[in-house]
C-alpha cells in the first residue's frame, strides 16, 4: 500500500519497485497489508507481533476483526 495515495497494489514483487536496491524510496512510504482468515469457530485469545531482525523497523498500524 502506498501511504501517500492509499493505492493498494496486489501481486507485485519488491524488486519491481523503482529504485529498489538503489537506496531510493516510495514518496510517502509504503506498508504491507496482511489478510489473515481466522477460524470463526474459535475465539481470538491474543495477538502477538514479533520482529526477529535488528535492522528492520516494524510497526502495527491497526487490526480489524470482522465476523462473517
Beta strands, then each sheet from edge to edge (+ up, - down):
end
